[in-house]
Amino acid sequence: MVCPLAHVEEVFKTDFGAVYQCSRKNCYWLEFQHTTTAFKVSDFIHFKKRIDAIDIEKMLCDSSRSSDFEIVMPFRTERCFLLTVEDILNLRELLSGAKFVLELKGEVKAILQRGAVFAAF
């Protein structure tokens, strides 16, 4: 569960989960598979890269039982994700959407700050 004392803002949400930004602890909260996991900013980016690097085609083409799931243990968390191909695709959508929104907010903020500097002159 997200810290009740924290000021969290929803970054991105799908039918399968959500990403929240916590201003109090400067971290992101991922709600996925009915659990919530906290990530430092750098760990969140690393986790997204790790999920994006999973070879789904290999999982689908391999007939062994061990290729039906991918086990991912994010850095500095006690969480262990057991992901099917469908879970990986849903998680990729969620993480990509969150990353896009965060980058968009950063660009908008930079443009507004540049506009404020030009307006001062």
DOMITI-702536 format. One line per 4 residues: their letters; for each residue x, y, z negated of N, C-alpha, C. Coordinates in Angstrom, 2 decimals, always signed. Layout:
<pts>
a> X,Y,Z,X,Y,Z,X,Y,Z; ... $
</pts>
This chain:
<pts>
mvcp> +0.84,-1.19,+0.00,+0.00,+0.00,+0.00,+0.88,+1.24,+0.00; +0.41,+2.27,+0.66,+1.11,+3.54,+0.72,+1.07,+4.18,-0.66; +2.17,+4.84,-1.04,+2.28,+5.49,-2.35,+1.12,+6.46,-2.56; +0.35,+6.31,-3.65,-0.81,+7.18,-3.86,-0.43,+8.64,-4.14 $
lahv> +0.79,+8.89,-4.59,+1.22,+10.26,-4.87,+1.80,+10.94,-3.65; +2.06,+10.20,-2.63,+2.70,+10.75,-1.43,+1.70,+11.49,-0.56; +2.21,+12.43,+0.19,+1.41,+13.12,+1.19,+1.70,+12.46,+2.53; +0.79,+11.61,+2.98,+1.01,+10.87,+4.22,+0.14,+11.44,+5.33 $
eevf> +0.68,+11.37,+6.53,-0.02,+11.85,+7.71,-0.01,+10.73,+8.74; -1.16,+10.45,+9.30,-1.24,+9.41,+10.32,-0.49,+9.87,+11.56; +0.43,+9.04,+12.04,+1.19,+9.34,+13.24,+0.50,+8.73,+14.45; +0.18,+7.44,+14.36,-0.43,+6.73,+15.49,-1.17,+5.52,+14.95 $
ktdf> -2.29,+5.20,+15.58,-3.10,+4.08,+15.11,-3.67,+3.32,+16.30; -3.70,+2.00,+16.18,-4.36,+1.14,+17.16,-5.31,+0.23,+16.39; -5.97,-0.67,+17.09,-6.84,-1.64,+16.43,-6.05,-2.63,+15.58; -4.74,-2.70,+15.80,-3.92,-3.71,+15.14,-3.06,-3.16,+14.01 $
gavy> -3.03,-1.86,+13.83,-2.22,-1.29,+12.77,-2.10,+0.21,+12.89; -1.23,+0.77,+12.05,-1.02,+2.22,+12.05,+0.37,+2.54,+11.54; +0.84,+3.72,+11.90,+2.10,+4.25,+11.39,+1.78,+5.58,+10.73; +2.28,+5.75,+9.51,+2.08,+6.97,+8.75,+3.44,+7.58,+8.43 $
qcsr> +3.46,+8.91,+8.31,+4.68,+9.61,+7.93,+4.49,+10.15,+6.52; +5.46,+9.89,+5.65,+5.39,+10.33,+4.26,+6.34,+11.50,+4.07; +5.79,+12.66,+3.74,+6.62,+13.84,+3.55,+7.34,+13.82,+2.20; +6.79,+13.11,+1.24,+7.39,+13.08,-0.10,+8.67,+12.26,-0.14 $
kncy> +8.67,+11.11,+0.54,+9.83,+10.23,+0.51,+10.60,+10.23,+1.83; +10.19,+11.06,+2.78,+10.83,+11.14,+4.09,+10.99,+9.76,+4.71; +9.86,+9.07,+4.87,+9.89,+7.73,+5.43,+8.63,+7.50,+6.25; +8.60,+6.35,+6.90,+7.43,+5.94,+7.67,+6.85,+4.69,+7.03 $
wlef> +5.54,+4.59,+7.08,+4.83,+3.41,+6.58,+4.18,+2.73,+7.77; +4.45,+1.45,+7.91,+3.86,+0.65,+8.97,+2.81,-0.27,+8.37; +1.58,-0.14,+8.83,+0.51,-1.07,+8.46,+0.33,-2.03,+9.63; +0.63,-3.30,+9.39,+0.52,-4.30,+10.44,+0.35,-5.66,+9.79 $
qhtt> -0.49,-6.49,+10.34,-0.79,-7.82,+9.82,-1.25,-7.76,+8.36; -2.09,-6.80,+8.05,-2.72,-6.66,+6.73,-1.73,-6.37,+5.61; -0.55,-5.85,+5.93,+0.41,-5.43,+4.91,+1.01,-4.09,+5.31; +1.61,-3.43,+4.34,+2.24,-2.14,+4.57,+3.71,-2.23,+4.23 $
tafk> +4.55,-1.70,+5.12,+6.00,-1.75,+4.95,+6.56,-0.35,+5.10; +7.42,+0.05,+4.17,+8.06,+1.37,+4.23,+9.40,+1.26,+4.94; +9.69,+2.26,+5.77,+10.95,+2.32,+6.50,+11.57,+3.70,+6.35; +12.87,+3.75,+6.12,+13.58,+5.01,+6.27,+13.56,+5.33,+7.76 $
vsdf> +13.79,+6.58,+8.11,+13.69,+6.99,+9.51,+14.61,+6.16,+10.40; +15.87,+6.03,+10.03,+16.82,+5.27,+10.86,+16.45,+3.80,+10.94; +15.92,+3.24,+9.86,+15.51,+1.83,+9.87,+14.28,+1.62,+10.75; +13.39,+2.60,+10.79,+12.21,+2.52,+11.66,+12.64,+2.47,+13.12 $
ihfk> +13.57,+3.33,+13.50,+14.07,+3.35,+14.88,+14.77,+2.04,+15.21; +15.58,+1.54,+14.27,+16.28,+0.27,+14.48,+15.27,-0.88,+14.63; +14.23,-0.87,+13.81,+13.20,-1.90,+13.88,+12.50,-1.88,+15.23; +12.18,-0.69,+15.73,+11.54,-0.58,+17.05,+12.45,-1.16,+18.14 $
krid> +13.73,-0.83,+18.09,+14.67,-1.37,+19.08,+14.74,-2.89,+19.00; +14.69,-3.40,+17.79,+14.75,-4.86,+17.61,+13.51,-5.54,+18.18; +12.36,-4.96,+17.97,+11.11,-5.52,+18.52,+11.13,-5.42,+20.04; +11.60,-4.30,+20.57,+11.68,-4.13,+22.03,+12.65,-5.12,+22.68 $
aidi> +13.64,-5.57,+21.92,+14.66,-6.47,+22.47,+14.22,-7.94,+22.52; +13.10,-8.26,+21.92,+12.62,-9.65,+21.94,+12.26,-10.04,+23.37; +12.78,-11.17,+23.80,+12.57,-11.65,+25.17,+11.26,-12.45,+25.25; +10.20,-11.76,+25.61,+8.88,-12.40,+25.67,+8.82,-13.43,+26.79 $
ekml> +9.43,-13.12,+27.92,+9.42,-14.07,+29.03,+10.05,-15.40,+28.62; +11.14,-15.33,+27.88,+11.80,-16.55,+27.40,+10.87,-17.32,+26.46; +10.18,-16.60,+25.58,+9.25,-17.25,+24.66,+8.14,-17.98,+25.41; +7.64,-17.35,+26.47,+6.54,-17.94,+27.23,+6.99,-19.13,+28.07 $
cdss> +8.21,-19.08,+28.58,+8.71,-20.15,+29.46,+9.26,-21.35,+28.70; +9.65,-21.15,+27.46,+10.22,-22.23,+26.65,+9.09,-23.05,+26.03; +9.10,-24.35,+26.25,+8.02,-25.20,+25.75,+8.26,-25.73,+24.33; +9.40,-25.42,+23.75,+9.67,-25.91,+22.39,+8.81,-25.15,+21.38 $
rssd> +8.52,-25.81,+20.27,+7.69,-25.19,+19.23,+8.36,-23.98,+18.60; +9.69,-24.00,+18.55,+10.40,-22.89,+17.92,+10.27,-21.58,+18.70; +9.87,-21.66,+19.96,+9.73,-20.44,+20.75,+8.33,-19.84,+20.66; +7.44,-20.46,+19.90,+6.09,-19.93,+19.75,+6.04,-18.70,+18.86 $
feiv> +7.05,-18.54,+18.01,+7.08,-17.44,+17.06,+8.46,-16.80,+17.04; +8.48,-15.55,+16.62,+9.73,-14.84,+16.39,+9.70,-14.37,+14.94; +10.77,-14.62,+14.22,+10.87,-14.17,+12.83,+11.75,-12.94,+12.81; +11.22,-11.86,+12.25,+11.96,-10.60,+12.18,+11.95,-10.12,+10.74 $
mpfr> +13.13,-9.88,+10.22,+13.28,-9.35,+8.86,+13.90,-7.96,+8.96; +13.09,-6.92,+8.80,+13.61,-5.56,+8.91,+14.66,-5.25,+7.85; +15.60,-4.42,+8.22,+16.68,-4.00,+7.33,+16.11,-3.22,+6.15; +16.61,-3.49,+4.96,+16.25,-2.82,+3.71,+14.77,-2.93,+3.34 $
terc> +14.15,-4.05,+3.69,+12.78,-4.31,+3.25,+12.71,-5.75,+2.75; +11.69,-6.04,+2.00,+11.47,-7.42,+1.54,+10.49,-8.14,+2.46; +10.14,-7.51,+3.54,+9.13,-8.02,+4.47,+9.76,-8.96,+5.49; +9.02,-9.98,+5.85,+9.41,-10.90,+6.92,+8.22,-11.00,+7.86 $
fllt> +8.42,-10.63,+9.11,+7.36,-10.69,+10.11,+7.46,-12.01,+10.87; +6.37,-12.74,+10.94,+6.27,-13.94,+11.76,+5.34,-13.56,+12.91; +5.93,-13.39,+14.10,+5.22,-12.79,+15.22,+5.01,-13.75,+16.38; +3.78,-13.82,+16.86,+3.49,-14.53,+18.10,+3.73,-13.54,+19.25 $
vedi> +3.61,-14.03,+20.47,+3.77,-13.14,+21.63,+2.75,-12.01,+21.57; +1.52,-12.35,+21.24,+0.47,-11.33,+21.14,+0.80,-10.30,+20.05; +1.31,-10.77,+18.91,+1.70,-9.87,+17.83,+2.81,-8.92,+18.29; +3.78,-9.47,+19.01,+4.90,-8.65,+19.49,+4.39,-7.56,+20.43 $
lnlr> +3.50,-7.92,+21.34,+2.95,-6.92,+22.27,+2.14,-5.86,+21.52; +1.36,-6.27,+20.54,+0.59,-5.31,+19.74,+1.50,-4.40,+18.93; +2.55,-4.97,+18.36,+3.49,-4.19,+17.57,+4.28,-3.23,+18.46; +4.66,-3.68,+19.64,+5.35,-2.79,+20.59,+4.48,-1.59,+20.95 $
ells> +3.20,-1.85,+21.20,+2.28,-0.76,+21.53,+2.20,+0.24,+20.39; +2.09,-0.26,+19.18,+1.99,+0.59,+18.00,+3.26,+1.41,+17.80; +4.41,+0.76,+17.86,+5.68,+1.46,+17.63,+6.00,+2.44,+18.75; +5.69,+2.07,+19.98,+5.93,+2.98,+21.12,+5.04,+4.21,+21.03 $
gakf> +3.79,+4.01,+20.66,+2.88,+5.14,+20.49,+3.34,+6.07,+19.39; +3.79,+5.50,+18.28,+4.28,+6.32,+17.16,+5.53,+7.09,+17.58; +6.43,+6.43,+18.27,+7.66,+7.11,+18.72,+7.33,+8.25,+19.67; +6.40,+8.02,+20.58,+6.00,+9.07,+21.52,+5.42,+10.28,+20.78 $
vlel> +4.53,+10.04,+19.83,+3.91,+11.14,+19.08,+4.97,+11.91,+18.30; +5.90,+11.20,+17.68,+6.95,+11.87,+16.91,+7.85,+12.70,+17.81; +8.21,+12.17,+18.98,+9.03,+12.93,+19.92,+8.27,+14.14,+20.46; +6.98,+13.96,+20.73,+6.16,+15.06,+21.22,+6.08,+16.18,+20.18 $
kgev> +5.87,+15.82,+18.92,+5.82,+16.82,+17.85,+7.14,+17.59,+17.76; +8.25,+16.86,+17.91,+9.57,+17.50,+17.87,+9.76,+18.49,+19.01; +9.33,+18.11,+20.20,+9.44,+19.00,+21.37,+8.56,+20.23,+21.21; +7.34,+20.04,+20.74,+6.42,+21.17,+20.54,+7.00,+22.13,+19.50 $
kail> +7.53,+21.58,+18.42,+8.12,+22.41,+17.37,+9.31,+23.20,+17.92; +10.16,+22.56,+18.72,+11.32,+23.24,+19.30,+10.89,+24.36,+20.24; +9.87,+24.11,+21.04,+9.37,+25.13,+21.96,+8.78,+26.31,+21.20; +8.01,+26.02,+20.15,+7.43,+27.09,+19.35,+8.50,+27.90,+18.64 $
qrga> +9.55,+27.24,+18.16,+10.63,+27.97,+17.51,+11.38,+28.85,+18.50; +11.61,+28.35,+19.72,+12.25,+29.16,+20.75,+11.37,+30.36,+21.10; +10.07,+30.14,+21.15,+9.14,+31.23,+21.44,+9.16,+32.28,+20.35; +9.29,+31.86,+19.10,+9.36,+32.79,+17.98,+10.64,+33.60,+18.04 $
vfaa> +11.74,+32.99,+18.47,+13.02,+33.70,+18.58,+12.92,+34.75,+19.68; +12.33,+34.38,+20.82,+12.19,+35.34,+21.92,+11.23,+36.47,+21.56; +10.20,+36.16,+20.79,+9.23,+37.18,+20.40,+9.86,+38.19,+19.44; +10.88,+37.77,+18.69,+11.53,+38.66,+17.74,+12.37,+39.71,+18.44 $
f> +12.80,+39.44,+19.66,+13.64,+40.40,+20.39,+12.82,+41.38,+21.10 $
</pts>
